[in-house]
Amino acid sequence: MFLPKLSPKKTLIASACSCLAVSTAIALPLSFSLFTPPSQAQSRVRYNPPSNLGTPIVSTPGILRSACETAEVCLIALVPDLKVANAPVPLTISERPTVYFLIPNVDGNVSFTLTEEDIRSEKGRRIYTTTFYLKSKAGIIAFKIPDHVQGLKLGKNYSWRFTKNFTINDPTDLEVIGSMRRVLPNQNLITQLKKASLPIERAALFAQESIWYETLQTLAEAMQGNTNKSEIVSEWNELLKSASLNKVLPHKFVKAAETSPESISNPSPNYGY
């Protein structure tokens, strides 16, 4: 239950579109020959934005990707900023993907809502909403859509909303909105993923097929398990830069204490194949 509002929401509109413990990455490798040699390219994980397939319904123009009370206190969704008003919806191959956020210091209620969009009426059908108490230092967290929630339908656009609700001692109300669309992986991607052995290889495969959510998740989980591996850190940083997420670069992943066991866990992702 939200506390009474004392001040209006602070939001910053960005022309972008888009996924609280981090889910466990699935191990999926690829033939090294598919990559450009390091001497010819600085980054092996090159995100290829999808074609303008089903632009978002939830906002005009663009999507609320970040909301800041000040330049230092931001709630940012880790989704690509494509610098266009009608940016394509970021893709996922999971029925219940994981969404990553940079959060400020939080000690209060937060909420997450998932809506299935209807392009004919420009109205959506809410399929999931949850509110819970969250206490965390500033840093990167991940929200896994719980297993009991209806899975994303293939070819459908969905919007999500993540809100940090203010309290009496913290009169800051921040909100970000994003979108997602589930697609089936093509047979070539499935074959290559089954051959893969390294996180960077899997992330590169997802990226070249425009699968944003799994690209980010694969590197995020590798970052947490391989913090001393400079190559993974470099790829993570380059991916964030390519999505205009430079404000996220200085921040680390954090563990959050909350009161909703259904929302924060260490689940294994369901990629749907």
SULBEL-V761086 format. One record per residue. N is the residue number from 0. NEAR is the number of other C-alpha atoms within 10 Angstrom. D_CENTER is the distance of its C-alpha to the mean C-alpha in whole Angstrom. Layout:
N&NEAR&D_CENTER + N&NEAR&D_CENTER
//
This chain:
0&10&25 + 1&15&24 + 2&11&27 + 3&10&29 + 4&14&27 + 5&13&29 + 6&10&27 + 7&11&25 + 8&19&22 + 9&15&21 + 10&18&18 + 11&17&18 + 12&16&17 + 13&18&15 + 14&19&16 + 15&29&12 + 16&31&10 + 17&31&7 + 18&29&3 + 19&26&11 + 20&21&13 + 21&25&11 + 22&22&12 + 23&16&15 + 24&18&14 + 25&16&17 + 26&14&19 + 27&21&20 + 28&20&22 + 29&23&24 + 30&12&27 + 31&11&27 + 32&7&29 + 33&12&26 + 34&15&25 + 35&13&26 + 36&12&28 + 37&9&27 + 38&7&30 + 39&8&29 + 40&11&25 + 41&13&24 + 42&20&20 + 43&24&20 + 44&24&16 + 45&21&17 + 46&23&14 + 47&14&16 + 48&19&15 + 49&17&16 + 50&12&19 + 51&12&19 + 52&15&19 + 53&15&18 + 54&18&17 + 55&30&16 + 56&22&18 + 57&22&17 + 58&16&18 + 59&12&20 + 60&16&20 + 61&26&16 + 62&26&13 + 63&25&13 + 64&27&10 + 65&25&12 + 66&25&15 + 67&20&18 + 68&17&21 + 69&8&22 + 70&8&21 + 71&9&20 + 72&16&19 + 73&24&16 + 74&28&13 + 75&26&10 + 76&29&6 + 77&27&5 + 78&26&5 + 79&26&9 + 80&21&12 + 81&19&15 + 82&14&17 + 83&13&19 + 84&17&19 + 85&21&19 + 86&25&16 + 87&24&15 + 88&28&12 + 89&28&9 + 90&28&10 + 91&28&10 + 92&22&13 + 93&23&12 + 94&21&14 + 95&22&12 + 96&25&8 + 97&23&6 + 98&26&3 + 99&24&4 + 100&24&7 + 101&25&10 + 102&23&13 + 103&20&16 + 104&15&19 + 105&19&19 + 106&20&22 + 107&20&22 + 108&20&20 + 109&23&17 + 110&18&15 + 111&20&13 + 112&17&14 + 113&24&13 + 114&19&16 + 115&21&17 + 116&20&18 + 117&14&22 + 118&14&23 + 119&7&26 + 120&8&26 + 121&10&23 + 122&13&23 + 123&18&20 + 124&12&21 + 125&14&19 + 126&14&18 + 127&16&17 + 128&14&17 + 129&14&17 + 130&19&19 + 131&16&19 + 132&18&21 + 133&19&18 + 134&16&20 + 135&18&18 + 136&15&19 + 137&20&17 + 138&20&14 + 139&27&11 + 140&24&10 + 141&27&8 + 142&20&8 + 143&24&10 + 144&25&11 + 145&18&15 + 146&14&17 + 147&9&20 + 148&13&17 + 149&12&19 + 150&16&17 + 151&22&15 + 152&14&18 + 153&14&18 + 154&14&18 + 155&15&17 + 156&26&15 + 157&26&13 + 158&26&12 + 159&21&10 + 160&19&12 + 161&24&11 + 162&19&14 + 163&25&16 + 164&24&20 + 165&24&23 + 166&17&26 + 167&11&29 + 168&8&29 + 169&12&26 + 170&15&26 + 171&20&22 + 172&22&20 + 173&26&17 + 174&26&14 + 175&23&11 + 176&27&11 + 177&28&9 + 178&29&9 + 179&28&9 + 180&27&12 + 181&25&13 + 182&18&16 + 183&16&18 + 184&18&18 + 185&9&22 + 186&9&25 + 187&9&24 + 188&17&21 + 189&14&22 + 190&14&25 + 191&17&23 + 192&22&21 + 193&13&24 + 194&16&25 + 195&18&23 + 196&14&23 + 197&16&21 + 198&24&17 + 199&24&18 + 200&25&20 + 201&26&17 + 202&32&14 + 203&26&17 + 204&29&17 + 205&27&14 + 206&23&14 + 207&18&17 + 208&19&17 + 209&20&14 + 210&25&11 + 211&27&8 + 212&27&6 + 213&27&9 + 214&27&10 + 215&24&7 + 216&25&8 + 217&25&11 + 218&26&12 + 219&26&10 + 220&18&13 + 221&21&15 + 222&22&15 + 223&15&16 + 224&10&19 + 225&14&20 + 226&12&20 + 227&10&23 + 228&11&23 + 229&11&23 + 230&15&22 + 231&19&18 + 232&18&18 + 233&14&19 + 234&21&17 + 235&23&13 + 236&18&15 + 237&21&16 + 238&23&13 + 239&19&11 + 240&16&15 + 241&14&14 + 242&16&11 + 243&17&14 + 244&20&12 + 245&13&15 + 246&14&15 + 247&21&13 + 248&14&15 + 249&8&18 + 250&12&15 + 251&13&15 + 252&20&14 + 253&19&15 + 254&17&17 + 255&19&17 + 256&16&20 + 257&18&20 + 258&13&22 + 259&14&20 + 260&11&20 + 261&13&18 + 262&20&15 + 263&22&15 + 264&17&16 + 265&14&16 + 266&16&16 + 267&12&16 + 268&20&14 + 269&13&15 + 270&16&15 + 271&14&18 + 272&8&21
//
